[in-house]
Amino acid sequence: MKFEKFIIGKTDSGKDIKYTCDESKLANNFGANSQAPNFLTPVSFKREVLDKYYNKSSKYSIVDGYLFYTNESGINVWGMPIDNNQTDCVMAYLGDLGKLPSEEQKHWKLHNILGGKISNVSFKRDFKAEFCSPTEPALFFKEKLSIINKKWKEKFGWHLFKPLNKEDEHHIKTLKMPDNEQKESDEVVLSLNKLIIDSLNVPELKRDLNFDKKDQSISILEKYLNQKYNFNSFQMFDFLRDLQNLRSKGSAHRKGSDYQEMYEKFDKGDFSKTFENILIQSIKVLNTIENKTLGDKNDTE
């Protein structure tokens, strides 16, 4: 097997320093190849290196800190630890790159850059053996959504957000921080609507609830929290309704002046910053629901 060389630094004269990812030629903590770079030498890549895998979510999965490939039989063929908690790059360890198939090494080499660094999340996990939640907004959102659904099921016996069917699983698997592109921004809005609005377990929320026949999912959640927990927040539910309208006027239909008017409610200067803020606001929604319904003081129902 041929092993690719990756940029790991620069000489004093500014020339790239490249080294093989062949583990047998790298230093480790047991004294091997002491003059060589260490297995855990961080190597940086453009974030676009992951686009290939996001675009084929039926084969590849990207989760917090890991990338893996699953064949048609559902068997994990290969995987690699990654640091995807930086917003401007992706990092992998030099030795781990050598565990990729040759064609994958070539793909990563095309996106190899110099200048990135290991995130605080990966540093704490890998070198201090500390538990650490992700800090990248899309990864944190996914973790928070999973935690709340698990806690809710344990406490009430049903999921607050109904699990996605197989045809919709790509909405959670491919959710990521968008680049400064309209297409990716539309996809984030569509996925967030699918995950926290369309997936609300309305039939269960309606049990023993006073509501109007015309009420849709957001109104049902609003009345549930108000009647069961004496909680209401115009800001939170206005955000959810605006997010739903942004999807309706943009991702689901041709864009017009009404889309621009709705987008201006979220606009933070460019697509990346705007939708980073939307993700953060979505996380706040989940945090609020968790605090008001799943805290120690809420033992009713």
N, C-alpha and C positions, 0 to 999 in steps of 0.2 A: 504493500500500500504506500502510495506517495503522500507525504505530509507537506502541507503548504507552510510558507513562512509569513509571519505577520509583523507589522510595525509595532515595536514596543518602546521606542524612544528615539532620540536624535543625538548625534555626535556633537562635539563642540563646534565643528565646522558647519553644522546644520544638515548633515546627511542622515537619512532615515536608518535606524538600526532595526534590522529584521532578524527574526529567529524562528526556527522550526517549532511546530507544535507537537512534535514527536516526543511523547512522554519519556521514552527510554534515553533521551538526550538532554532532559531537563533536570535541574536540581530539585531536591525535595527536602523534607525535614528529617530524613534518615541518612543524610550524608552523600547521596548520589550526585555525581556531576557537579561538584561544589563550585566550579568556575562558570557554570552555565546559568542562565536565568531560571528562576524558580517556577515550578509548576503553576503557582498561584500569581504569576505576573499578570496584572490586568491589561486587557487589550480592548480598545474602544472601536465602536462602529457607529455609522449613521443609523438613526432610528428606522430608516427605510429598509434596513436589512430584515426586519420582521414582516414587511408587507407581503412578501411571498407566502408566509405562513398564515397570516390573517386572511389572505384571499383564498385559501384552501382549507377552511376550518373543518371540513369533513375528514381531513387527513392529519392536520396539525393542530396542536393545542398550545396556547401561550397563557401561562398562569403567572402568578406572582413568583418570580424567581426561577422559572423553568420553562423550557421549550421541549416538546416531545412529538414524535411521529407515531401514529397508530395505523397499522395495515387494515385491510378489508375484513380480517378475522377478529379485529378488536384487540390485537396484541401490540403492545408498545415495542417498537423495533429499536428505536434509539431516542435518546434524550440528552439535554445539556443544561446545566445550571446557567442562568443568565442574570445579570443585574439590569432589570428594566424599570428601576425606580428613579432613574434620571430623566429629566424632561427633554434633554438635548442630545442624548446619545444612549447607546446600549453597550454594556460591558460584559465580557466573558473572560475567563481565565485561560491563559495560553495552553495549559495542559488539557483542559476540557475540550478545546477546539480540536485537538488531535483525536478525540473520540467520535467525531462526526465522520460520516461517509465522505469520500474524496470529493464528490460533486457538491456536497454541502460546504466543505471547507473552501472550495473555489467561490461559492456564492458569498460567503462571509468575507473572503479576502477582497472582493470587489467593493465592499463598503467599509473597509478598514480605514480608520482615521487616527490621528494623534491629538491628544489634548484633553480627552475625557478623563474622568476619575471615578473611582468606586463610590457608590452612594453610602450615606450613613447607615441606611437599612442593611445593605449587604455587609458592610464592615462589622456591624454589631452581630449579625447572624454568623458570619464566616470566621471571624477572628476573636470574638468575645463570647460566642455561644449564647447569645441573648435572644429571647423571643422578641420579635419586632414586627409590627403591622406595616404594610406598605404605605408609602407616602405619596406615590404617584396617584392622582385623583381617580383615574379609571380603575386601577387595581384596588384602591381602597374602597371604592363604591361596590365593587364585586364582593369583596370580603364582608363589608357591612350588610349587604343584601342577604348573603348566605347566613350570616350570624343571626340576623333578625328572624328570618324564616325558620331557622332551626329552633330558636328560643320560643317563638310563637307556637310552633307545632307541639313542643314539649309542654307548654303551659295550657294551651286551649284545645289541642287535639286536631287542629287544622292549620293549613298554611295561609298566612295573610296574603302572600303573593303566590298564585298558583304556579307550579312548576311548568316550564315551557315544554311544549311537545317537540318532537325531534325536528320538525320542519322549521321551528323558531329558535332552536338552540344557538344558531349563529349570532343572534342578537347579544347574547351574553359572552360568547366565546370571542367575538371580534370587536367588542367594545373597547375602544382605546382613545387616548388623547388625539384629536384630529390635527393634521397639519393645517396650514393656512389655505385650505381648499374647500369650496362650496360642497362638493360631492361628499367628502368625509364628514363635514358638519351636518349635512342632511341625514347621514346615516346615524350619527350620534343621537340626534333629536328623535329619529324614528325608533331607535333601540331603547332609549330611555322611556319613551312613551309606552312601548311594549312591556318593559320590565316593571315599571312602578305605577302605571295607570291602567293599561289594558289587562294586566295580570292580577289586579286586585280581586280577591275572592269575594265578589259581591254577594253571592247566595248566602255565604256564612255570615258576612257582615250584616245582612238584613234581618237575621234571626232576632226576634224580640225588639225590633227597631221601629220607631215611628218615622215613616218616610212617605214621600209622594211617588206616585207611579212614574212620573216623568224623570225622577232622579236618576242620574247616571253615576258611574263609579266614584268620581271625585266627591260629589255631593253625598253619596252613601258613606264614604270614609269620613267626611266632615261631620255628618250627623252621628255616626258611630262614636267618634272621639268625644263629641260634645255630650251625648246622652250617657255614655258609659263612664267617661272620665272627666266630665265637666271641663273639657279643653276645647278651645277654638283659637285659631290664628288666621286672621285675614291675609297676612303676608304669605304664610305657607300655602294656603289654598289658592291665592291669586297666582302664585308662582306655578302651581300645578296646572291651573287652567290656562295660563299664558303658554306654558310648555306644550300643552295639548293643542292650542290654537296655532302655535308656531309650526307644529307638525302638519296640522290640517291645511294651513295656508302656504306651506312650503314643500315639505317632503312628499305630501300626498297629492298635491295639485300643482298646476302651473303657477309660477310666482308672479305676483302683481304688486300694486301699491299697498294692498292690505298686508302682504307679507312683509314689506319693508317697514311698515308702521309697527307691526308686531315685533320684528327683529330689533328695532330700535329700543325696545324695552329691555333687551338683553345685551345690546352692543357695548363691547369693551375696547373697541379700536380695531381688532382684527379677529378672524375666525378662531384662531387658536386660543386667544385670551378670552373671547366671548364664551366659547364652549367649555373651557376650563372652569369658568365661573358657573356655568350651568351644571356641570358635574358636581362642583362644590355645593351648590344650592340643593342638588338632589341628595347629596350625602347628609346635609342638614335636615332634610325632610325625614330621612331614615333615622337619624339620631334623635329627632324630636319624638317620632313614633315610639322608638325604643324606650326613651326616658319616661314617657307618659303612660305607657302600657305594660312595660316589662320590668319596671323597677321593683325593688323589694316591697315597696308600700302598696303595690297594686296586686293584691291577692284575691280579688273578687272574680266572679264569673266561674 
